[in-house]
């Protein structure tokens, strides 16, 4: 996985469960599931359908945010880590949540992105979530996690595929944050804190936009 600096505009995506029409449901239409089955096989179709059922249950349950974080983290951590070159034949590929689930695995970016979108469907505000690039000290490589900000100046909680426990960033000395981003901007950081906000105009936007385009097509 390459350490790509990304500025994105996640708030514009119509995936919020509090929308009257709940547009996220269209991603799980029989036609879409059949298309995933053709691409990833019957087991892939079943995994995608199971994700839709999971979302239905979680939306209906309206659990407190801490429970949502744990359940979503556990759900996606049940998938298998596979590097992009092995899984997709590319050095750096950002899978949509349905590609990630239907294919049965992905790399750390795919885990973090899927958790982000799922929590957005469950109504967690975008400004409380950040996709965070960090250095995984033990592995000596770049890594991505999802972080949740319980309060504007609070210590973020880390949702990670390497460690199943959701811990404050201060309790993850094995991760050294580098950049984080959400719908409001991009930040540089050397610790799990608010960091220094950076200006827009980074070249990594294209990779995110390409991912958004594929998610949009999935829902048509």
N, C-alpha and C positions, 0 to 999 in steps of 0.2 A: 504494500500500500504506500503510495507516495503522499508526502505531507503537502496537500493542496490547501492554500488559503482561500476561503470561500465567503463571499458576501451574498446572502439570500434574502428573499422576501416571502417567508413562509406564511405570514398572516393572510396573504391573498388566496390561499388554496381553500376551496369550498368543502372542507372535510369536517367541520364542527358538528357534533351531534346535537347542539342546541339549535341548529337550523330547522325550520318547520318541515322542510321536505327531506331532511336527513339524506343528502345527496350521496354520502358514502355508500349507501346500500346498493347503488347501481354497479359498484365494482364487483358485486357478488351475484349478478344476474346469471341465469342458467347458460346464456350464450357465452358470457365471459368465462364461467367455470369450464364449459366445454372447450373453449379455446385454450385455456390453461392445461386441460387434460390432453389435448392434441400435442402441446409443446412439451409437457413434463410428465405425461403418463397419468394413469388412473390414480396412482398414489399422490401425485402432485395436485390433481383436481381435488382429491379428498382433503389434503392439507389446506388448500385455499378455502374450501367450503367450511372446514372446521374453524378457520380464522373468522369467517363471517358469523358463525354461530357463537364464537367467543365474544365478539363485539356485541351481538344482540343481547347476550346475557349480562355483560358488563354495563352496557348502556341502561338496561332495565333495572339493574341493581342499584345504580347511583351510589356507589360506595364512596367513603371518604377518600381524599386524595392519597394518603399514605397507603391505603389498601390497593388503590388503583396502581400506584407505582410498583408495589411488590408483585401484584398479579401479572401485570404486563411484563415486568422484568423476567419473572419466572417463565412466562409463556414463551417468549422468544429465546430465552437462554436454553430451551429444550431443543433448539435446532443445532446443527453441526457447523463448526467453523471450517471454512474452506477458503483458501486464498484465491484471489481473482484469476490468476493465470491458470490454475488448475480447474477452477469451476467454470469460468467463462471464456478462457482462452485469450484474456486481455490482462495487461499489467495493472489496470485500474478501472474498475467498472462499478458504478453505483446502481444496485438493483432496486427496483421498486419493491414495496412491501409484499406485493403478490408474487413477484418473481422470486424474492427471497424465500417466502414460505413454500411456494409450489415446488421450487427446485430443491428444497430440503436443507439449504444452508447458504452460507455466504461469509464475508469477512466482517471485521469489526464495524466498518461503516454501515453495512447492511443491517446489523443488529441495532445500531443506534438510530438509524433513519426509521426503521420499522417501529421502534418504541416511540419515537417522536410522533409519528402520524397517528398511532393508535391512541396515545394519550390525548392528542388534539381531538380525535373523534369523541373521546370520553369527556371532553369539555375542559381539559386543563389549559389555561391561558398560555398563548405562545410566549409571552414575556417572562414566564416562569421556567421555560425550557431553553436549554442551549445545547447544541451539538459541539462537543469540545474535542479538539485535537490535543493529544498529549504524547509524551514519550513514555513508553512502558519500560521502566528501568530494568526489570529482570530480563525481559526479552530483548532489550536494547533496540527497539524499533518504534516507529510511529504507531499510534493507536487512536481510535476514536471511541468516546463514550457519550452518553446522554446525561446531562446534569439538570437537576430541578432546584430552583431557588425558592425556598420556603418563605423568604421575605426579601425585600429589596437589598438589604445589606447583610443578609444571613449567609452562612456557610452552605454552599450547594451540596445536595446529595448526589451521589454518583451511581448511575445505572450502567452496569458493565457486564460484558459477556465473559470476562476473565475471572471475575469474583462475583458469586451469586448474591452476596450480601450487599444491601444498599447502605452505604456508609457515607458520612460527611467527608468532603474532600480532604479535610485535615487529618483523617484517619487512613488516607491512601498515599503513603509515602512512596509507593511503587509507581505512582503516576506523576509526571511533571508536566503540567498544562503549558500549552504553547499558544493556541488560539481557540476562541469559542465564538459561536455565531447563533443568531436567531432571527426572527422577523424584523427586529429593530436595528440590527447592525452586526459589526464584527469587532472583537476585542482581542488585544494581545495580553497575555498573562504569564507570570512566572510562578503563580500559585493559584489555588482554588479561591479566587476572590473576584471582585468586579472587573479587574483588569483595566487596560487603557483602551478606550474606544478609538478605532481607526476610521479613516475616510473610506468612502466607497470607491468603486472603479477598479476592483481587482479582477484579474484574468480568470479566476476560478469560477466566476458567475456562469460561464458557459456550461460547465459540467453539471451544475445544479439545474440550470434551465433545461438541459437535455433530459434530466431525470423527471422534472415536472411535466415535460411534454409527453413522456412515456406513461406517466400516471394518468394524465388527462385522456390519452388514447384508450387506456385500460377501462375507463369509465364510460366510454361511448357505446 
